[in-house]
Every structure is written in C-alpha cells, then in structure tokens.
Amino acid sequence: MEGEPEPHIDYRFSLANERTFLAWNRTALALVAGGLAVVQLLDEVEPAALRRALGIPMVLLGGLLAALSYSRWDRNERAMHADRALPPSVLPRLLTLGVTVGGVIALVMVLVADVR
C-alpha cells in the first residue's frame, strides 16, 4: 500500500549482493587490463591483427560485464526489498561464452603466430 515502509531485509544479504557486484567488476577490470596488455605488450606476436583479435574482444567484454553488473546488483536489491525471488542473470553465461571464445582465439594465436 502507498505510504507503507519498504520491507526490512537482512543487511547481510544486501552486503553480499554488493560484494558480488564488486567481484563482477574486478573480473571486468581484469578483462580490460588483460586485453590492453595483449594488444600493447605482446608486440613480438605478428601479425598485429592476431593481438587485436584477442585483446579488443577482451576489453569489450570487460566493459559490457561492468555495465551489466550494475543492472544485476540493482535488480537483486529491488527484488530483496520487495520480498521477491532474485531474477535470473545472464552474466555467468556471458562470461563463460566470452572466456571460451577468447581461449579459442588465444589457441589460434599460439598455433599460427609468427614470434620474432
């Protein structure tokens, strides 16, 4: 009803949700940093297109993961305050797919790259 206070949730659940959000963002930051490192620091791997084929998707996946993690945090907070079930998340599937594709690209890089 209008004017009623929000249901009280156990603070531990909200703090756990925040820790999960921060974990997703650490993963996103690692992907961005790793992607930049691949492109900028593996200059002995030729052609450069191979480095970019691995590094750029890593950076993009990291950025997407960071953006979607906030949405996930917010939806979970709202669900907990409304005493509803937590909504499903696409983040684990997205990360799994991205890392799998990155692994395949890295394998191709190792197999076909010319190393000076």
C-alpha positions as CSV (number, residue, x, y, z in Angstrom):
1,M,0.0,0.0,0.0
2,E,1.0,3.6,-0.5
3,G,2.9,5.1,2.3
4,E,4.0,1.8,3.9
5,P,7.7,1.5,4.5
6,E,9.8,-0.9,2.5
7,P,10.2,-4.4,4.0
8,H,13.3,-4.7,6.1
9,I,15.9,-7.1,4.6
10,D,18.8,-8.6,6.5
11,Y,21.7,-6.3,5.9
12,R,24.0,-9.3,5.2
13,F,22.0,-10.1,2.0
14,S,22.4,-6.6,0.8
15,L,26.1,-6.6,1.6
16,A,26.6,-10.0,-0.1
17,N,24.9,-8.5,-3.2
18,E,27.4,-5.6,-3.1
19,R,30.3,-8.0,-2.7
20,T,29.1,-9.9,-5.7
21,F,28.8,-6.7,-7.7
22,L,32.4,-5.8,-6.8
23,A,33.6,-9.3,-7.8
24,W,32.0,-8.9,-11.2
25,N,33.7,-5.5,-11.5
26,R,37.1,-7.0,-10.5
27,T,36.6,-9.6,-13.3
28,A,35.6,-6.8,-15.7
29,L,38.7,-4.8,-14.8
30,A,40.9,-7.9,-15.2
31,L,39.5,-8.4,-18.7
32,V,40.1,-4.8,-19.7
33,A,43.6,-4.8,-18.4
34,G,44.4,-8.2,-19.9
35,G,43.0,-7.1,-23.3
36,L,45.1,-3.9,-23.2
37,A,48.2,-6.0,-22.3
38,V,47.6,-8.4,-25.1
39,V,47.4,-5.6,-27.7
40,Q,50.2,-3.4,-26.3
41,L,52.7,-5.7,-24.7
42,L,52.8,-8.8,-27.0
43,D,54.4,-6.8,-29.8
44,E,56.6,-9.8,-30.7
45,V,53.5,-11.6,-31.9
46,E,52.9,-11.0,-35.6
47,P,50.6,-10.2,-37.4
48,A,49.3,-7.5,-35.1
49,A,45.8,-8.4,-36.2
50,L,46.0,-11.6,-34.1
51,R,46.8,-9.5,-30.9
52,R,43.8,-7.2,-31.7
53,A,41.6,-10.2,-32.4
54,L,42.1,-11.4,-28.8
55,G,42.6,-8.1,-27.0
56,I,39.8,-6.0,-28.3
57,P,37.0,-8.5,-27.5
58,M,38.5,-8.8,-24.0
59,V,38.3,-5.1,-23.5
60,L,34.7,-5.0,-24.9
61,L,33.6,-8.0,-22.7
62,G,35.1,-6.3,-19.6
63,G,33.2,-3.1,-20.4
64,L,30.0,-5.0,-21.0
65,L,30.4,-7.0,-17.9
66,A,30.9,-3.9,-15.8
67,A,27.9,-2.2,-17.2
68,L,25.6,-5.3,-16.8
69,S,26.9,-6.0,-13.2
70,Y,25.3,-2.7,-12.0
71,S,22.0,-3.7,-13.5
72,R,22.2,-7.1,-11.9
73,W,23.0,-5.5,-8.5
74,D,20.1,-3.1,-8.8
75,R,17.6,-5.8,-9.8
76,N,18.7,-8.0,-6.9
77,E,18.4,-5.1,-4.4
78,R,14.9,-4.3,-5.7
79,A,13.8,-8.0,-5.5
80,M,15.1,-8.4,-2.0
81,H,13.3,-5.2,-0.8
82,A,10.1,-6.3,-2.4
83,D,10.5,-9.8,-0.9
84,R,10.5,-11.4,-4.4
85,A,12.7,-14.2,-5.8
86,L,16.0,-13.0,-7.3
87,P,15.9,-12.6,-11.1
88,P,18.0,-14.8,-13.3
89,S,21.2,-13.4,-14.6
90,V,22.9,-13.5,-18.0
91,L,26.3,-12.6,-16.6
92,P,27.6,-16.1,-15.9
93,R,26.6,-17.3,-19.4
94,L,28.1,-14.2,-21.0
95,L,31.4,-14.5,-19.1
96,T,31.6,-18.3,-19.9
97,L,31.0,-17.7,-23.6
98,G,33.4,-14.8,-23.7
99,V,36.2,-16.6,-22.0
100,T,35.6,-19.7,-24.2
101,V,35.8,-17.7,-27.4
102,G,38.9,-15.9,-26.0
103,G,40.5,-19.2,-25.3
104,V,39.9,-20.4,-28.8
105,I,41.3,-17.1,-30.3
106,A,44.4,-17.5,-28.0
107,L,44.8,-21.1,-29.2
108,V,44.7,-19.9,-32.8
109,M,47.2,-17.1,-31.9
110,V,49.6,-19.6,-30.4
111,L,49.3,-22.0,-33.4
112,V,49.7,-19.5,-36.2
113,A,51.5,-16.5,-34.9
114,D,55.0,-15.6,-36.0
115,V,57.1,-14.8,-32.9
116,R,60.1,-12.7,-33.5
